[in-house]
C-alpha cells in the first residue's frame, strides 16, 4: 500500500483520496470482470481530457461501487523514496490491460475534465496492473469461479472440503494471532532496535549477526536482557 500512496500523491494531485479509494476497489475485486470494470471506469474518469457523457457515466459507476463495497482498512504509513521502488517484469496481464484501457471510451469534446490526471493510468498500467493477481482478490476463495471444466471443478471440490475443516484454513477470514504479532514486535522493536532494513541482504546479515550473538550468550543471561529490554520499550502485548 506504500507504493499505491506514492503513485496517487505523485500522479493524482488533488484527487489523491479518490484515487486511493479506486485502488481499494481494485484490491477487493475477486474476478477479472470486476477488476476490468473498475479499470475502465477509472480510465475514463482520469484520462479523458474533456468532461461529457462518458465521464459522468463512469464517475457515477465508481460512486456506486464505492458506496456498495466496504472500504479496505489502510493505515497511514510514511513513505520514503526507497520504499516506493517497484521492479516488475512482464506478465500476461500487461497486454490484457493495455487492450482494456485502449478500448475505454474517453471523452474528447466538452468542458475541461477536472478529474484528468494524464499520468495516473499509464503508471498504474506499468507498475501495478501486471501484478494485479497478487494484490487483488483474484487468488482468494474458490478458484473454480474463474471458469468451467474438470480443472475448475476440482478446485471447487478442494475448496469445499477445506471449508468443512473446523481448524483455521484459507476459506475463513482468520484473525491475526497474538503470538505472531508479539514475535514480530520483538523482532522490530527490540532485536533490530527499530532500524529500517529495506534491503533483503541487510535484513539477512543483521538477523544472522543477532542470531550468532544469541548463541554465544547463556540462555539465563539472554532471558534477563530480554526482560530488561521489554521494560525499557514499554509493556508487552497480550497474547
Secondary structure, DSSP 4 states (H G I P E B T S, - for coil): -HHHHHHHHHHTGGGHHHHHHHHHHHHT--SHHHHHHHHHHHHHHHH-SEESHHHHHHHHHHHHHHHHSPPPP-------TTTT-------HHHHHHHHHHHTS----SSEE-TT--TTHHHHHHHHTGGGHHHHSSTTSS-GGGG--SHHHHHHHHHHHHHHT-SS--TTS-PPPPHHHHHHHHIIIIIISTT----SHHHHHHHHHHHHHHHHHS-HHHHHHHHHHHHHHH-PPPP-
